[in-house]
Amino acid sequence: MELNDKVAVITGGSGGIGKAMASAFLREGAKAVVLADLDARAVADAALHVDPSGLRCSGTACDVTNEADITALTEHTIATHGQVDVFCSNAGAGAAGVLTDAANDVWQSQWDLHVMSHVYAARAALPGMLERGSGYLLNTASAAGLLAALNSGPYTVTKAAAVKFAEFLAITHGDDGIKVSVLCPQGVNTAMGPKSLGDGMTDGIIEADQLADVVIETMREERFHVLPHPEVEEYVRRKGDNVDRWLVGMQRLRRKSIDAAS
């Protein structure tokens, strides 16, 4: 898909990846970008930073774990700009804990944020897209969803579910003209993944604008995996070739991380 003259919604838009994608979309000629986030002031400021004129980018408050908010966001965008061509379900957050030290409410909140938010976005955006026979759903997951995050069970499990949901959308609606991609970065220099991220869990911290460039390229080619860290593709291939060997390697990496922290 070419973004010229398209209308895009981006959740998690007050900074980091969402804000960088908005800038990239406008640079590519998007007609309008609607940013959404929990903090109304922060997302409004982000929109003005991206588009000081206020003509092509706006910000609005939205709790992506609340389906009514996602529905209202979509309806607002359609009422203002005519349609939603691209919905980037991008909001997310980390969570500490492996199993016994991660409470049920942490697991549930991560599920609501990383899985149900994508379900709500698809439910809201798909009817108009299906009627037109075109549209693009870009869901942000993580390399952890394809591989693993060593220190957060709730995060890695829900990000894996996000990848599977994106696969389901692509299979179910590919014949309807709907394109689907899933964004799976490693470390990005945002509030969620600062430059200090380490322990061998990343192949380097990239800037959000670098990631946005990869998003543009991937959408143009309509590929499923958006991999700002290209090494991830090879890791996934190795995992598929021999999952038992991959698990042993991940166990080794986990021990190394524990030793480094002690």
C-alpha positions as CSV (number, residue, x, y, z in Angstrom):
1,M,0.0,0.0,0.0
2,E,1.1,3.5,-0.8
3,L,0.2,6.0,2.0
4,N,-0.5,8.9,-0.3
5,D,-3.9,10.4,0.4
6,K,-4.7,7.7,3.0
7,V,-6.3,8.2,6.4
8,A,-4.6,6.4,9.3
9,V,-5.3,5.8,13.0
10,I,-2.4,5.1,15.3
11,T,-2.9,4.1,18.9
12,G,-0.1,4.5,21.4
13,G,0.5,7.8,19.6
14,S,1.8,10.2,22.3
15,G,5.4,9.3,21.7
16,G,7.9,6.7,20.6
17,I,6.9,4.3,17.8
18,G,3.4,5.8,17.3
19,K,4.6,9.3,17.0
20,A,7.4,8.3,14.6
21,M,5.0,6.4,12.4
22,A,2.7,9.5,12.2
23,S,5.6,11.6,11.0
24,A,6.6,9.0,8.4
25,F,3.0,8.6,7.2
26,L,2.6,12.4,6.7
27,R,6.0,12.5,4.9
28,E,4.6,9.8,2.6
29,G,1.6,11.9,1.8
30,A,-1.1,10.6,4.1
31,K,-4.2,12.7,4.0
32,A,-4.7,12.6,7.7
33,V,-3.4,10.8,10.8
34,V,-5.4,10.5,14.0
35,L,-3.2,9.7,17.0
36,A,-4.8,8.2,20.1
37,D,-3.5,7.5,23.6
38,L,-4.5,7.5,27.3
39,D,-3.2,10.9,28.1
40,A,-5.2,13.5,26.2
41,R,-2.7,16.3,26.7
42,A,0.3,14.2,25.7
43,V,-1.3,12.9,22.5
44,A,-2.5,16.4,21.6
45,D,1.1,17.7,22.1
46,A,2.5,14.9,20.0
47,A,0.1,15.7,17.1
48,L,1.1,19.3,17.1
49,H,4.7,18.3,17.2
50,V,4.2,16.1,14.1
51,D,2.0,18.6,12.3
52,P,2.3,22.2,13.7
53,S,-0.4,23.3,11.3
54,G,-2.9,21.0,13.0
55,L,-4.5,20.3,9.6
56,R,-3.3,16.7,8.9
57,C,-2.6,15.3,12.4
58,S,-4.8,15.3,15.5
59,G,-4.7,13.7,18.9
60,T,-7.5,12.2,21.0
61,A,-7.8,10.3,24.2
62,C,-8.5,6.6,24.0
63,D,-8.2,3.6,26.3
64,V,-7.5,0.8,23.9
65,T,-8.5,-1.8,26.5
66,N,-12.1,-0.4,26.3
67,E,-13.9,-1.5,23.2
68,A,-16.3,1.5,23.4
69,D,-13.3,3.9,23.2
70,I,-11.9,2.1,20.1
71,T,-15.3,2.2,18.4
72,A,-15.7,5.9,19.2
73,L,-12.2,6.6,17.9
74,T,-13.0,4.9,14.6
75,E,-16.3,6.6,14.3
76,H,-14.7,10.0,15.0
77,T,-12.1,9.4,12.3
78,I,-14.7,8.4,9.8
79,A,-16.9,11.4,10.6
80,T,-14.0,13.7,10.3
81,H,-12.0,12.3,7.4
82,G,-14.5,10.0,5.6
83,Q,-12.9,6.6,6.2
84,V,-10.1,4.6,7.9
85,D,-7.6,3.2,5.4
86,V,-5.0,2.1,7.9
87,F,-5.4,1.2,11.5
88,C,-2.2,0.8,13.5
89,S,-3.0,-0.9,16.8
90,N,0.2,0.1,18.4
91,A,-0.4,0.7,22.2
92,G,1.6,-1.5,24.6
93,A,3.5,-1.7,27.8
94,G,5.9,-3.9,29.6
95,A,5.3,-6.0,32.7
96,A,7.7,-7.7,35.1
97,G,7.3,-11.2,36.4
98,V,7.8,-14.8,35.2
99,L,5.0,-16.9,36.7
100,T,4.6,-17.1,40.5
101,D,5.7,-13.4,40.9
102,A,3.2,-12.1,38.2
103,A,-0.2,-11.7,39.7
104,N,-3.4,-12.6,37.8
105,D,-4.3,-8.9,37.3
106,V,-0.9,-8.4,35.6
107,W,-1.6,-11.3,33.2
108,Q,-5.1,-9.9,32.5
109,S,-4.0,-6.3,31.9
110,Q,-1.3,-7.5,29.5
111,W,-3.9,-9.7,27.7
112,D,-6.3,-6.7,27.4
113,L,-3.6,-4.4,26.2
114,H,-1.7,-6.7,23.8
115,V,-4.5,-8.9,22.4
116,M,-8.0,-7.6,23.0
117,S,-7.0,-4.1,21.8
118,H,-6.2,-5.6,18.4
119,V,-9.5,-7.5,18.4
120,Y,-11.4,-4.3,19.2
121,A,-9.5,-2.4,16.5
122,A,-10.2,-5.0,13.8
123,R,-13.9,-5.1,14.8
124,A,-14.2,-1.4,14.5
125,A,-12.1,-0.8,11.3
126,L,-13.0,-3.9,9.2
127,P,-16.6,-3.2,8.3
128,G,-15.7,0.0,6.4
129,M,-12.6,-1.7,4.9
130,L,-14.6,-4.7,3.8
131,E,-17.2,-2.5,2.2
132,R,-14.6,-0.8,0.1
133,G,-12.6,-4.0,-0.5
134,S,-9.4,-2.4,0.8
135,G,-7.6,-1.5,4.0
136,Y,-4.5,-2.2,6.1
137,L,-4.3,-3.4,9.7
138,L,-0.9,-3.0,11.3
139,N,-0.6,-4.6,14.7
140,T,2.4,-4.0,17.0
141,A,3.6,-7.1,18.7
142,S,7.3,-7.7,19.5
143,A,10.2,-9.9,18.6
144,A,9.4,-11.4,21.9
145,G,6.2,-12.7,20.4
146,L,8.1,-14.5,17.7
147,L,10.9,-15.7,20.0
148,A,10.8,-14.9,23.8
149,A,11.3,-12.3,26.5
150,L,13.4,-13.8,29.3
151,N,12.0,-11.8,32.2
152,S,8.3,-11.3,31.6
153,G,5.9,-14.2,31.1
154,P,2.8,-12.0,30.7
155,Y,4.6,-9.8,28.0
156,T,6.0,-12.6,25.9
157,V,2.9,-14.8,26.0
158,T,0.5,-11.9,25.1
159,K,2.8,-10.7,22.4
160,A,2.9,-14.2,20.9
161,A,-0.9,-14.2,20.9
162,A,-0.8,-10.8,19.1
163,V,1.2,-12.4,16.4
164,K,-1.2,-15.3,16.1
165,F,-4.2,-12.9,15.9
166,A,-2.5,-11.0,13.1
167,E,-1.9,-14.3,11.3
168,F,-5.6,-15.1,11.7
169,L,-6.7,-11.7,10.3
170,A,-4.4,-12.2,7.3
171,I,-5.7,-15.7,6.6
172,T,-9.4,-14.8,7.1
173,H,-9.5,-11.5,5.2
174,G,-6.7,-11.8,2.6
175,D,-9.2,-12.6,-0.1
176,D,-11.2,-9.5,0.9
177,G,-8.5,-7.0,-0.1
178,I,-7.4,-6.5,3.5
179,K,-3.6,-6.3,4.1
180,V,-2.2,-7.2,7.5
181,S,1.2,-6.7,9.0
182,V,2.6,-7.4,12.4
183,L,5.4,-5.2,13.8
184,C,8.0,-7.2,15.8
185,P,10.9,-5.0,16.9
186,Q,13.6,-5.8,19.5
187,G,15.0,-2.8,21.4
188,V,13.8,0.7,20.3
189,N,14.9,3.9,22.0
190,T,11.6,4.9,23.6
191,A,10.3,5.2,27.2
192,M,9.6,1.4,27.1
193,G,12.9,0.3,25.6
194,P,15.7,2.8,26.6
195,K,19.3,2.6,25.5
196,S,20.2,0.7,28.7
197,L,18.4,-2.4,27.6
198,G,20.9,-5.3,27.5
199,D,21.5,-8.8,28.8
200,G,21.9,-10.1,25.3
201,M,18.2,-9.7,24.6
202,T,18.6,-7.3,21.7
203,D,20.7,-6.8,18.6
204,G,21.0,-3.1,19.3
205,I,18.8,-0.3,20.1
206,I,17.4,1.6,17.1
207,E,15.7,4.9,16.9
208,A,11.9,5.1,16.4
209,D,12.3,6.9,13.1
210,Q,14.4,4.1,11.8
211,L,11.7,1.7,12.7
212,A,9.1,3.9,11.0
213,D,11.1,3.7,7.8
214,V,11.0,-0.1,7.9
215,V,7.2,0.1,8.5
216,I,6.8,2.2,5.3
217,E,8.9,-0.2,3.3
218,T,7.1,-3.2,4.5
219,M,3.6,-1.7,3.9
220,R,4.7,-0.7,0.4
221,E,5.6,-4.3,-0.3
222,E,2.7,-5.6,1.8
223,R,4.8,-8.1,3.7
224,F,3.4,-9.7,6.9
225,H,6.4,-9.4,9.2
226,V,7.8,-5.9,10.0
227,L,11.3,-6.6,11.3
228,P,13.2,-3.5,12.1
229,H,16.0,-5.8,13.4
230,P,16.5,-8.1,10.4
231,E,18.4,-10.7,12.5
232,V,15.0,-11.7,13.9
233,E,14.1,-13.4,10.7
234,E,17.1,-15.7,10.9
235,Y,16.3,-16.5,14.6
236,V,12.8,-17.4,13.7
237,R,14.0,-19.7,11.0
238,R,16.4,-21.4,13.4
239,K,13.7,-21.9,15.9
240,G,11.5,-23.5,13.2
241,D,14.3,-25.8,12.1
242,N,14.9,-27.2,15.6
243,V,12.8,-25.9,18.4
244,D,14.5,-28.2,21.0
245,R,17.9,-26.7,20.2
246,W,16.4,-23.3,20.3
247,L,14.9,-23.9,23.8
248,V,18.3,-25.1,25.0
249,G,19.9,-21.9,23.7
250,M,17.3,-19.7,25.3
251,Q,17.8,-21.5,28.6
252,R,21.5,-20.8,28.3
253,L,20.8,-17.2,27.6
254,R,18.5,-17.0,30.6
255,R,21.2,-18.4,32.9
256,K,23.7,-15.9,31.5
257,S,21.3,-13.1,32.2
258,I,20.8,-14.3,35.8
259,D,24.5,-14.6,36.4
260,A,25.1,-11.1,35.0
261,A,22.5,-9.6,37.4
262,S,23.9,-11.4,40.5
